[in-house]
Amino acid sequence: MYRPHYTQEKNKKDICELADKYPFVTLITATTEGQAAVTHLPVVCEFKNEEIVAVRGHIAKANPHYQ
């Protein structure tokens, strides 16, 4: 998916502040039948030595998006 540079957030601190305020993201994809598949995923920031190293999410194996 094309994402223009001006829509990309690179500041990890700002990303984690947003994830703390809104801890769920919405994953939207198209199925093979052309229908929308929508899943709400929890997200958290991972820290190491007080540095942000990743933004992690979780999806259950039973979720169709996992298949």
C-alpha positions in Angstrom: 0.0 0.0 0.0 1.4 3.4 -0.9 1.7 5.8 2.0 2.8 9.3 1.2 5.7 10.4 3.4 3.7 13.2 4.9 1.2 10.7 6.4 3.9 8.5 8.1 4.7 9.1 11.7 8.3 8.3 12.6 8.4 9.7 16.1 8.1 6.6 18.4 7.2 8.7 21.4 4.2 10.1 19.6 3.2 6.7 18.4 3.3 5.3 21.9 1.4 8.2 23.4 -1.3 7.5 20.8 -1.3 3.8 21.6 -1.6 4.5 25.3 -4.5 6.8 24.7 -6.2 4.6 22.1 -5.0 1.0 22.8 -6.9 -0.7 19.9 -6.3 -0.5 16.2 -8.6 -1.6 13.4 -7.3 -4.0 10.8 -9.3 -3.9 7.6 -8.6 -6.3 4.7 -10.6 -7.6 1.7 -11.6 -11.3 1.6 -11.3 -13.4 -1.5 -15.0 -12.7 -2.1 -14.4 -8.9 -2.1 -16.0 -8.4 1.3 -14.4 -6.4 4.1 -13.0 -8.2 7.1 -12.6 -6.0 10.2 -10.8 -6.9 13.4 -10.0 -4.7 16.5 -6.6 -5.5 17.9 -5.0 -4.4 21.2 -1.6 -2.7 21.0 1.1 -1.9 23.5 4.5 -0.3 23.3 7.5 -2.4 24.2 10.4 -0.7 26.0 14.0 -1.8 26.7 16.2 0.3 29.0 13.5 3.1 28.8 13.7 3.1 25.0 10.8 2.3 22.8 11.7 -0.7 20.7 8.4 -1.8 19.2 4.6 -1.4 19.0 3.1 -4.9 19.4 -0.3 -6.2 18.8 -2.2 -9.5 19.4 -4.5 -11.5 17.2 -6.1 -14.7 18.3 -5.6 -17.9 16.3 -9.4 -18.3 16.1 -9.7 -15.0 14.4 -10.3 -15.2 10.6 -7.5 -12.7 10.0 -5.0 -15.2 11.5 -5.9 -17.9 9.0 
